[in-house]
């Protein structure tokens, strides 16, 4: 079986952390080799950039921010993601390029064609086999972020920023339904879990 590259994405407060545990258990129960990683991050360079990017003190313009996301991604692909896939290990990344389109494109206003250009340069034609996109209404996202004690640089943004972020995620999922599993995260944990397991099983060609 060709190893899969799966990403989990969505606006802050959509429930990624809880559902990463669901994905972990699914791989364990199917005895499939898998590596979990995250963006920005996943390598020493990526984690150093993450510190800068999430630090509320950082004053970075929208282009510098976008380039840092892709710098982290380049190193992540080269050192972690592609080698794992070449070794026959599935990779699950907590966020990937969809987040750059949504946050830097939608949120900050970087033209989407500029992001596409960087995507082509850094990734060639490479991208996820499956993206699990967790979606919640803005009020739910804002309420969950509101409970975070120390908000990072993105979590400090206002509702209109997250409205734009969410809109780009939803547009991308609608444009490429074959690659995305759009999951309504505003339901019981059980219902969300069932949808995630269903999407994973379908992607692996298992009977569902
Ligand atoms: P998280 O660990 O909570 O997902 O935090 C990562 C933050 O970084 C989140 O607010 C989204 C943001 N981000 C971007 O703005 N662009 C990107 O390309 C990525 C990967 C993350």
Boltz pocket constraint, residues with backbone or C-beta under 6 A from the ligand:
constraints:
  - pocket:
      binder: B
      contacts: [[A, 12], [A, 39], [A, 40], [A, 69], [A, 94], [A, 95], [A, 96], [A, 97], [A, 98], [A, 99], [A, 100], [A, 101], [A, 103], [A, 104], [A, 154], [A, 155]]
      max_distance: 6.0
